């Protein structure tokens, strides 16, 4: 089975980050009294640990400096990405607004924020996520879930501003790689995941230049812009408390050279391959281990056209979700 190396960071979903099961202690902070409001336009994880009330749209600052707009009560936003070879991997981030219970933030596999919200969100995630163990033959059957899925078609838009290559066709093929009857290594699954490209968009994706997520506007937009050094693409997905996704935005870095032709050569990244990974995050799949060589593995390399095609674990994962 074909294999590749294309490094991925934070992830969406965005498109990445490696998900692993684990629990960390929630650190309470005495800075705010429970039930009071966090002050200022930006709040820290230490402030959130008090359980203070936070208005939707308020900016949460995570330790690496990225910012995330607090989603509406009862909803969450998840960020996943993909990185260039040798670049430091960004951690996946999820910000969940549990209403009166407060705000819970997951960075990688660790939880921070209001204790009541962390307990609630961690429990809810555990009921929605199952990870397959790797197989010893035909690559790997491993996959992981991010805790959300779509119950209807993803209607999405493309903003071509600053595109480094003509990107629409590559993105459409990447989105459709996860749909219909899929076969790998003699195993077949039928995926009901679906998407529809609507039209060109004027609005930018809700992904910040530092790798964070803005507020949801219910338009799923893919586009281009600045991202942290080493990050090729990043996906932000907003979803309700029951795990139903409502918006998925993707941003691809203008910092690197890209390929959108049938064949690829030189120090370029294949847009269709990277976008296939990001669309995996958009649909709800997380990372597998790097040595699986799957589309959803968190690493790869230049001209990694093999990652346009799903591997065994990718097919089994999307089949398990849809």
C-alpha positions as CSV (number, residue, x, y, z in Angstrom):
1,X,0.0,0.0,0.0
2,X,1.3,3.5,-0.9
3,X,2.8,5.5,1.8
4,X,3.7,9.1,2.4
5,X,5.0,11.7,4.9
6,X,3.1,15.0,5.1
7,X,3.4,16.7,8.5
8,X,0.1,18.0,10.0
9,X,-0.6,20.4,12.8
10,X,-3.7,21.1,15.1
11,X,-6.6,19.4,14.0
12,X,-9.7,21.3,11.6
13,X,-10.4,19.3,11.9
14,X,-9.2,21.7,10.7
15,X,-7.3,19.9,8.4
16,X,-4.1,18.2,12.0
17,X,-3.5,17.0,15.4
18,X,-3.1,13.5,17.0
19,X,-5.9,12.6,19.3
20,X,-5.2,10.2,22.1
21,X,-7.3,9.2,25.1
22,X,-6.2,10.8,28.3
23,X,-7.4,12.9,31.2
24,X,-5.8,15.8,33.0
25,X,-6.7,17.5,36.2
26,X,-8.7,20.7,36.0
27,X,-6.8,23.6,37.8
28,X,-9.1,25.9,39.6
29,X,-8.2,29.6,39.9
30,X,-9.3,32.0,42.6
31,X,-9.2,35.0,40.4
32,X,-13.0,35.1,39.9
33,X,-15.8,34.0,42.1
34,X,-18.1,31.3,40.6
35,X,-21.1,32.9,38.9
36,X,-19.4,36.2,38.2
37,X,-18.4,37.5,34.8
38,X,-14.9,37.3,33.4
39,X,-13.8,40.8,32.8
40,X,-12.3,42.2,29.6
41,X,-12.6,41.3,25.9
42,X,-10.1,38.5,26.3
43,X,-10.1,35.8,28.9
44,X,-7.5,33.2,29.9
45,X,-7.8,29.6,30.9
46,X,-7.0,30.5,34.5
47,X,-10.0,32.9,34.5
48,X,-12.3,30.3,33.0
49,X,-11.4,27.8,35.7
50,X,-13.3,29.8,38.2
51,X,-16.6,29.1,36.3
52,X,-17.2,32.7,35.6
53,X,-19.8,33.7,33.0
54,X,-18.5,34.4,29.5
55,X,-20.5,36.0,26.7
56,X,-20.5,34.4,23.3
57,X,-18.0,36.1,21.0
58,X,-15.6,36.8,23.9
59,X,-12.0,35.8,22.9
60,X,-10.3,33.0,24.8
61,X,-6.5,33.0,24.7
62,X,-4.8,29.6,24.9
63,X,-1.2,29.3,26.2
64,X,0.4,29.3,22.7
65,X,-1.2,32.7,22.0
66,X,-3.9,31.6,19.6
67,X,-7.4,33.1,20.1
68,X,-10.8,31.5,19.8
69,X,-14.2,33.3,19.8
70,X,-16.5,31.7,22.4
71,X,-19.3,30.0,20.5
72,X,-23.0,30.3,21.4
73,X,-24.3,28.4,24.5
74,X,-24.6,24.7,23.8
75,X,-22.1,24.7,20.9
76,X,-18.4,24.0,20.4
77,X,-15.7,24.9,17.9
78,X,-12.8,22.6,17.1
79,X,-9.6,23.5,15.3
80,X,-7.5,21.0,13.4
81,X,-4.6,21.5,11.0
82,X,-1.8,20.1,8.8
83,X,1.9,21.1,8.9
84,X,4.9,21.2,6.6
85,X,7.7,18.6,7.0
86,X,9.8,19.2,10.2
87,X,7.4,21.9,11.5
88,X,6.3,21.8,15.1
89,X,2.8,20.4,15.4
90,X,0.1,22.6,16.8
91,X,-2.3,21.1,19.3
92,X,-5.9,20.5,18.4
93,X,-8.1,22.9,20.3
94,X,-11.8,22.6,21.2
95,X,-13.7,25.4,22.9
96,X,-17.1,24.3,24.3
97,X,-19.7,26.7,25.7
98,X,-21.7,24.6,28.3
99,X,-24.0,27.5,29.2
100,X,-24.5,27.9,32.9
101,X,-21.8,25.3,33.6
102,X,-19.1,27.5,32.0
103,X,-16.5,27.1,29.3
104,X,-14.4,24.0,28.7
105,X,-11.3,24.0,26.6
106,X,-9.5,20.9,25.3
107,X,-5.9,21.3,24.1
108,X,-4.6,18.1,22.6
109,X,-5.9,15.6,25.1
110,X,-6.0,17.8,28.2
111,X,-9.0,19.7,29.5
112,X,-9.0,23.2,31.1
113,X,-11.7,25.6,32.1
114,X,-14.8,25.5,34.4
115,X,-14.8,22.2,36.3
116,X,-18.5,21.6,35.8
117,X,-18.2,22.3,32.0
118,X,-15.1,20.1,31.7
119,X,-16.9,17.2,33.4
120,X,-19.9,17.6,31.2
121,X,-18.0,18.0,27.9
122,X,-15.5,15.2,28.6
123,X,-18.3,12.8,29.4
124,X,-20.3,13.8,26.3
125,X,-17.2,13.4,24.1
126,X,-16.5,9.9,25.5
127,X,-20.0,8.7,24.4
128,X,-19.4,9.9,20.8
129,X,-15.8,8.8,20.2
130,X,-14.4,5.4,19.5
131,X,-11.0,4.7,18.1
132,X,-10.1,1.6,16.1
133,X,-6.9,-0.2,16.8
134,X,-4.4,-0.6,14.0
135,X,-4.2,-3.7,12.0
136,X,-1.1,-5.6,11.1
137,X,-1.8,-5.9,7.4
138,X,-2.5,-3.6,4.4
139,X,-1.3,-0.5,6.1
140,X,-3.6,0.2,9.0
141,X,-7.2,0.0,9.9
142,X,-6.8,2.7,12.5
143,X,-9.1,5.8,12.7
144,X,-10.2,8.3,15.3
145,X,-13.3,10.4,15.7
146,X,-13.4,14.1,16.8
147,X,-16.8,13.9,18.4
148,X,-19.0,15.5,15.8
149,X,-20.7,14.6,12.5
150,X,-23.0,16.1,10.0
151,X,-26.7,15.0,9.8
152,X,-27.2,16.8,6.4
153,X,-25.2,17.9,3.4
154,X,-22.3,20.3,3.9
155,X,-23.1,23.3,1.7
156,X,-19.8,25.1,1.2
157,X,-18.3,28.1,-0.6
158,X,-14.9,29.0,-2.0
159,X,-13.1,32.3,-1.6
160,X,-10.4,32.4,-4.2
161,X,-8.7,35.6,-2.9
162,X,-4.9,35.2,-2.6
163,X,-5.1,31.6,-3.9
164,X,-1.6,30.3,-4.8
165,X,-3.0,27.9,-7.4
166,X,-6.4,27.4,-9.0
167,X,-7.9,25.6,-6.0
168,X,-11.6,24.9,-6.6
169,X,-11.4,21.6,-8.5
170,X,-8.8,20.2,-6.1
171,X,-11.0,21.1,-3.1
172,X,-14.1,19.6,-4.8
173,X,-12.3,16.3,-5.5
174,X,-11.0,16.3,-1.9
175,X,-14.4,16.8,-0.5
176,X,-15.9,14.0,-2.6
177,X,-13.1,11.5,-1.8
178,X,-15.1,10.7,1.4
179,X,-18.5,10.1,-0.2
180,X,-20.3,7.1,-1.7
181,X,-19.0,3.5,-2.1
182,X,-15.3,3.4,-0.9
183,X,-12.9,0.5,-1.2
184,X,-9.4,0.0,0.2
185,X,-7.4,-3.3,0.7
186,X,-10.4,-5.4,-0.4
187,X,-12.7,-3.8,2.3
188,X,-15.7,-1.7,1.1
189,X,-17.8,0.8,3.0
190,X,-20.6,3.0,2.0
191,X,-20.4,6.6,3.3
192,X,-23.4,8.9,3.5
193,X,-21.2,11.9,4.1
194,X,-22.2,14.5,1.5
195,X,-21.3,18.0,0.4
196,X,-22.4,20.5,-2.2
197,X,-20.3,23.3,-3.6
198,X,-22.6,26.4,-3.7
199,X,-20.7,29.3,-5.2
200,X,-17.8,31.7,-4.8
201,X,-17.8,33.5,-1.5
202,X,-17.0,37.1,-0.5
203,X,-16.5,36.3,3.1
204,X,-13.3,34.8,4.4
205,X,-13.1,31.5,6.3
206,X,-13.6,31.9,10.1
207,X,-9.9,30.9,10.7
208,X,-7.5,33.4,12.1
209,X,-3.9,34.1,10.9
210,X,-2.6,32.7,14.2
211,X,-4.5,29.4,13.8
212,X,-7.6,30.2,15.9
213,X,-11.3,30.3,15.1
214,X,-13.6,33.3,14.9
215,X,-17.4,33.3,15.6
216,X,-19.7,31.1,13.5
217,X,-21.7,32.7,10.7
218,X,-23.2,29.4,9.5
219,X,-21.4,29.7,6.1
220,X,-18.9,26.9,5.5
221,X,-16.1,28.6,3.5
222,X,-12.8,27.4,2.2
223,X,-10.1,29.9,1.3
224,X,-6.6,31.2,1.6
225,X,-4.6,33.4,4.0
226,X,-1.7,33.7,6.4
227,X,-1.2,30.8,8.9
228,X,1.6,30.2,11.4
229,X,4.9,29.1,10.0
230,X,4.8,25.4,9.3
231,X,1.0,25.1,9.1
232,X,-0.2,24.2,5.6
233,X,-4.0,24.2,6.3
234,X,-6.4,24.5,9.2
235,X,-10.0,23.6,9.7
236,X,-12.5,25.1,12.2
237,X,-15.7,23.1,12.8
238,X,-18.6,24.4,14.9
239,X,-21.0,21.8,16.4
240,X,-23.9,21.6,18.9
241,X,-23.9,19.8,22.2
242,X,-25.2,16.6,20.7
243,X,-22.2,16.5,18.3
244,X,-24.2,17.8,15.2
245,X,-21.8,19.9,13.0
246,X,-23.2,23.2,11.7
247,X,-20.2,24.9,10.0
248,X,-16.8,23.9,8.7
249,X,-14.3,26.5,7.5
250,X,-10.9,25.8,6.0
251,X,-7.9,28.0,5.4
252,X,-4.8,27.1,3.3
253,X,-1.5,28.9,3.8
254,X,-0.3,31.5,1.3
255,X,3.3,31.0,2.6
256,X,4.1,27.9,0.6
257,X,4.3,26.7,-3.0
258,X,1.3,24.5,-4.1
259,X,0.4,22.1,-6.8
260,X,-3.0,21.5,-8.3
261,X,-2.0,19.7,-11.5
262,X,-2.4,16.0,-12.1
263,X,1.3,15.4,-11.5
264,X,3.5,17.2,-9.0
265,X,7.3,17.8,-8.8
266,X,9.6,19.9,-6.7
267,X,9.2,21.5,-3.3
268,X,5.5,21.9,-3.6
269,X,2.6,20.7,-1.5
270,X,-0.3,18.9,-3.3
271,X,-3.4,20.9,-2.6
272,X,-5.8,18.0,-3.3
273,X,-3.9,15.7,-0.9
274,X,-3.7,18.3,1.9
275,X,-7.4,19.2,1.3
276,X,-8.4,15.5,1.5
277,X,-6.9,15.5,5.0
278,X,-8.7,18.7,6.0
279,X,-12.0,17.4,4.6
280,X,-11.5,14.4,6.8
281,X,-11.5,16.8,9.8
282,X,-14.5,18.6,8.4
283,X,-16.5,15.4,8.3
284,X,-15.4,14.5,11.8
285,X,-12.3,12.3,11.6
286,X,-9.2,12.9,13.8
287,X,-5.6,11.9,13.4
288,X,-4.1,8.5,13.4
289,X,-0.6,7.7,14.4
290,X,2.1,9.0,12.0
291,X,3.4,5.6,11.1
292,X,0.0,4.4,9.7
293,X,0.6,6.3,6.5
294,X,-3.1,7.0,6.2
295,X,-4.7,10.2,4.8
296,X,-5.5,11.1,8.4
297,X,-2.0,10.5,9.7
298,X,-0.4,13.8,10.9
299,X,2.6,13.9,8.7
300,X,3.7,13.6,5.0
301,X,5.8,15.5,2.5
302,X,6.2,17.4,-0.8
303,X,4.2,16.2,-3.7
304,X,2.4,13.6,-1.6
305,X,-0.2,12.8,-4.3
306,X,-0.7,9.3,-2.8
307,X,-2.7,11.1,0.0
308,X,-5.4,12.0,-2.5
309,X,-6.6,8.4,-2.1
310,X,-8.0,7.0,1.1
311,X,-6.3,4.1,2.9
312,X,-8.0,1.3,4.8
313,X,-8.4,3.1,8.1
314,X,-9.7,6.2,6.4
315,X,-12.4,4.1,4.6
316,X,-13.3,2.3,7.8
317,X,-13.4,5.5,9.8
318,X,-15.7,7.5,7.5
319,X,-17.9,4.4,7.2
320,X,-18.2,4.2,11.0
321,X,-19.2,7.9,11.1
322,X,-21.6,7.8,8.2
